[in-house]
Amino acid sequence: MIGASILCLLPIVAVCFSSQPKVFGSRPQQQQAHGPQQLQRHPLLDLSDDATFVWNRVRSDRRRQRSETTCLNAGFSANEEGGARNMFHDYKKPIVLIGKSSSLENVELMKLAESLQEQDDFFATRKSRIYVPESFKGGLDSDIVVSDERLISGLVSDSQDYQWPDVIVMDTNSCAGGGNEEACLELARSLHEDVGLLSIYVNVEPTNDSKRTEDDQALKNKQEQDIFLPFTDYELCVRNEGTDDPPFTKTDFTWEHVEWELTRLLARARLIPAIPGDTTRSANTAHLTMGDNTFFLSLSFPDIRQVQEYTSQMCLDVDAMEYRTDLLDCRDSRFDVIYGMQLLRSYCRPNAVRVPGLPLAGGVLEDVFPIVYTVRTQNQAGTYPDDEAGIERMFQMLEWGLRSGVEVLDVESAWDFVLTNRLLNMAESRYSSQILGSHHVVNEEVTTEDAVLLFEQCALNGRAHGAKVVLSIESEEKDRMAYEAGLITAELAREEGNPVIPHISLILGDVGQFSRVINLPFTPVTHESLTSKAAPGQLTAMEIMTTRLLTRIFQPRKYAILGHNIAYSVSPQMQGGAFLATKLPNEYVRADVATVEEFMESDLVTSADFGGCSVTIPHKQAIIPYMDVLSDAAQRIGSVNTVIAKEEFVGDAFNRVLYGDNTDWKGIFNPLERLLGGSVDPEKDVALILGAGGTARAAAFVAEKLGLGRVYYNRTPSKATELKESFGGTVVESLDQSSEGGKALGDLLVTEGKRVRVVISTLPATAGFELPSWVLENPSLPIVFDVNYKPYQTKLLEQAEEKGCAVVRGSEMLWEQGAGQFELWTGRTAPYAVMKQIVLENCFTSVLE
């Protein structure tokens, strides 16, 4: 096998092999200018004669039947609640922590609640407050105790006293006895079902028997069945991590990791829902999670602790871990399965290099390694029983995956449609996990047409975010069958107006190794450090990428930063570091030219391997006439900061198409959306935008997207008027609290009943601008965003921080927009922490020290 050390030499290796290099699979695709990545939109160009025959027949049949109701996937009806998706997205109510601490002394639930009060990075705009319902107060006599009735009435009336990120602690150690159990149960039910609060079961199971008597444990087990499981959505498992007694403090991970897990669950709960087939870039887009040249590592250990010694190497090569619960010795214990997943995450955290960011309120979790949660049955190349009782139990285990906040949930498509429909309804209405429909054909060969039907079955009637079909073949001549079936299925979905989702197309065994090479999205792999594979025929990510390079299925691209006098730019380090972290052998250089014409005529742009560029001053407007297609954002903002070069089939040949986009606005939008948390009052809240240049246009576009009114101030009012004409809003002549003409900022706020929720300054740092003090003296302080990334601390930011405002620096805008560019170019998630760290290291060394 080709070793990991060859990565940096891959382009050279592809040229210098004097004899046929080793590739994996039977028949490497012939070298050509266009691999599967481009041809997925044009399957007829890449199909074998047999597959072309299937495509023509199936398409003809479908056209005849278009007006008829298909019987495929009957029973997997859309969500009965009208397609509701993740009721906790942009959640604004308190969090409920419910469970039974290990003892009256070790109050794990209260410790977790207090940890949220210390999360300044995430809850910068509002401190968390703790409440204990009277039914659960026990011996507690404190101002945090509130009567059950007052709590319920305040929540029902949307009282400002109880809102995100406040925490309601319900520890049943404090409600036992005295006939209080029924009141505790009714309150838990009401908060979950009537009020709709986000409830997390803190499941504490200390390993030391002396922490709980036998009767106490029996009571906890009963409460679990009566209260904890029916009236919670997520589950956090704890053993001895919150115990202070030295003899009993042996733990698998630290209390800090327990706190981190709680934060992660909150982030997953509030995440934007994934929409099948939607390619809009977000923190939860399946086309990025399961994007091109992404890999997940299939773990086959009976005890997850055995993984620890390998994680430092494995995490560098893959984008997710597959948690094969059917292979675990503890698979029938809900606590142990969830605890084991938390343990796996603790191993991966220090090695999370390739992972995207997970947003929560004002911050981003940068070390969350995605997990694919799988219960593979015996019929589907797994080990879990597939009799009636086994399948019912399997669906219970899949619910455990949802409760633990997994990123991807593998759902086998072959089983009971009632159970499947119930699971999908639950996943869509209360969770943010992406659904991967799957089917394995073991020890029998099917036709290409059958494989197409299996892909459609795995789409779960448009409710899956990805589809994985694994076939068996007898001859290597058919090692492209799954791939071709995936192409046909995608094209049928387009023609019929159904979601087009990533198709993972594989062949079992050594005979199907090449199928793993030509399958671009989310390929399951093994690792060279492991002694066994989870499935026969699996390759390592390095073996697959090497073969893709040598067969030109993957072709390295060249990118650049286009501008003038740009020696200061950190983009080459940032994007180059991102390519390195994801092991994509692309190149990123500076293109410092006086005119766009000079750049467009350069060898870089005219070469076949040009992939696109970043665009900075002074060329963001001048590049527009050279674009073939402009995004909506680029058109509205009137500038392009990202060029994507694609090869597309136009007429009867492939031609280059240049797409112009703008990610500057995402650099402003993402941090503000996190801090605002969806709590914008469109009738009252405004963004004060300072300046009137290109970045101010991006800021106005963002304010519009966030539902904020727009107020513009610029020393040259005519420039601000242009912003008003493009994006609506109001121009003020001064930032004074009042003026004789009534055209000051203060006059506007009073007469129209507005408040400044966000200040976005696009003024140069050299201006030394500060806001009038009165703007920062209101009870509700605005968020202050300064787009300058040098210097790190401007006068405006110093002023805002002194007043206690939440602030956003231009450095954050830099790596946020850079991550957006990376995803547009590569079609996969960006390594968020890597890009952020490089920006800080190159611009703000003193901050890191």
Secondary structure as GFF3:
##gff-version 3
##sequence-region A 1 849
A	DSSP	three_ten_helix	4	9	.	.	.	ID=ss1
A	DSSP	alpha_helix	10	16	.	.	.	ID=ss2
A	DSSP	alpha_helix	36	39	.	.	.	ID=ss3
A	DSSP	three_ten_helix	43	45	.	.	.	ID=ss4
A	DSSP	alpha_helix	49	65	.	.	.	ID=ss5
A	DSSP	beta_strand	95	99	.	.	.	ID=ss6
A	DSSP	alpha_helix	108	117	.	.	.	ID=ss7
A	DSSP	beta_strand	130	133	.	.	.	ID=ss8
A	DSSP	three_ten_helix	134	136	.	.	.	ID=ss9
A	DSSP	beta_strand	145	146	.	.	.	ID=ss10
A	DSSP	alpha_helix	148	156	.	.	.	ID=ss11
A	DSSP	beta_strand	167	171	.	.	.	ID=ss12
A	DSSP	three_ten_helix	172	174	.	.	.	ID=ss13
A	DSSP	alpha_helix	181	189	.	.	.	ID=ss14
A	DSSP	pi_helix	190	194	.	.	.	ID=ss15
A	DSSP	beta_strand	198	204	.	.	.	ID=ss16
A	DSSP	three_ten_helix	209	211	.	.	.	ID=ss17
A	DSSP	alpha_helix	214	223	.	.	.	ID=ss18
A	DSSP	pi_helix	224	228	.	.	.	ID=ss19
A	DSSP	beta_strand	234	238	.	.	.	ID=ss20
A	DSSP	three_ten_helix	246	248	.	.	.	ID=ss21
A	DSSP	alpha_helix	255	269	.	.	.	ID=ss22
A	DSSP	alpha_helix	286	289	.	.	.	ID=ss23
A	DSSP	beta_strand	295	298	.	.	.	ID=ss24
A	DSSP	three_ten_helix	304	310	.	.	.	ID=ss25
A	DSSP	alpha_helix	311	314	.	.	.	ID=ss26
A	DSSP	beta_strand	320	324	.	.	.	ID=ss27
A	DSSP	three_ten_helix	325	327	.	.	.	ID=ss28
A	DSSP	alpha_helix	334	348	.	.	.	ID=ss29
A	DSSP	three_ten_helix	349	351	.	.	.	ID=ss30
A	DSSP	beta_strand	358	360	.	.	.	ID=ss31
A	DSSP	beta_strand	363	365	.	.	.	ID=ss32
A	DSSP	beta_strand	371	374	.	.	.	ID=ss33
A	DSSP	three_ten_helix	378	380	.	.	.	ID=ss34
A	DSSP	alpha_helix	388	403	.	.	.	ID=ss35
A	DSSP	beta_strand	408	412	.	.	.	ID=ss36
A	DSSP	alpha_helix	417	430	.	.	.	ID=ss37
A	DSSP	beta_strand	434	440	.	.	.	ID=ss38
A	DSSP	alpha_helix	448	458	.	.	.	ID=ss39
A	DSSP	beta_strand	466	471	.	.	.	ID=ss40
A	DSSP	three_ten_helix	476	478	.	.	.	ID=ss41
A	DSSP	alpha_helix	481	496	.	.	.	ID=ss42
A	DSSP	beta_strand	503	507	.	.	.	ID=ss43
A	DSSP	three_ten_helix	510	512	.	.	.	ID=ss44
A	DSSP	alpha_helix	513	518	.	.	.	ID=ss45
A	DSSP	beta_strand	523	525	.	.	.	ID=ss46
A	DSSP	alpha_helix	541	550	.	.	.	ID=ss47
A	DSSP	beta_strand	558	563	.	.	.	ID=ss48
A	DSSP	alpha_helix	571	581	.	.	.	ID=ss49
A	DSSP	beta_strand	587	592	.	.	.	ID=ss50
A	DSSP	alpha_helix	596	600	.	.	.	ID=ss51
A	DSSP	alpha_helix	603	606	.	.	.	ID=ss52
A	DSSP	beta_strand	610	615	.	.	.	ID=ss53
A	DSSP	three_ten_helix	624	626	.	.	.	ID=ss54
A	DSSP	beta_strand	629	630	.	.	.	ID=ss55
A	DSSP	alpha_helix	632	637	.	.	.	ID=ss56
A	DSSP	beta_strand	642	650	.	.	.	ID=ss57
A	DSSP	beta_strand	653	661	.	.	.	ID=ss58
A	DSSP	alpha_helix	664	676	.	.	.	ID=ss59
A	DSSP	beta_strand	685	690	.	.	.	ID=ss60
A	DSSP	alpha_helix	694	706	.	.	.	ID=ss61
A	DSSP	beta_strand	709	713	.	.	.	ID=ss62
A	DSSP	alpha_helix	717	727	.	.	.	ID=ss63
A	DSSP	beta_strand	730	731	.	.	.	ID=ss64
A	DSSP	alpha_helix	745	752	.	.	.	ID=ss65
A	DSSP	beta_strand	755	761	.	.	.	ID=ss66
A	DSSP	three_ten_helix	765	767	.	.	.	ID=ss67
A	DSSP	three_ten_helix	773	776	.	.	.	ID=ss68
A	DSSP	beta_strand	783	786	.	.	.	ID=ss69
A	DSSP	alpha_helix	795	802	.	.	.	ID=ss70
A	DSSP	beta_strand	807	808	.	.	.	ID=ss71
A	DSSP	alpha_helix	810	826	.	.	.	ID=ss72
A	DSSP	alpha_helix	832	843	.	.	.	ID=ss73
A	DSSP	alpha_helix	845	848	.	.	.	ID=ss74
###
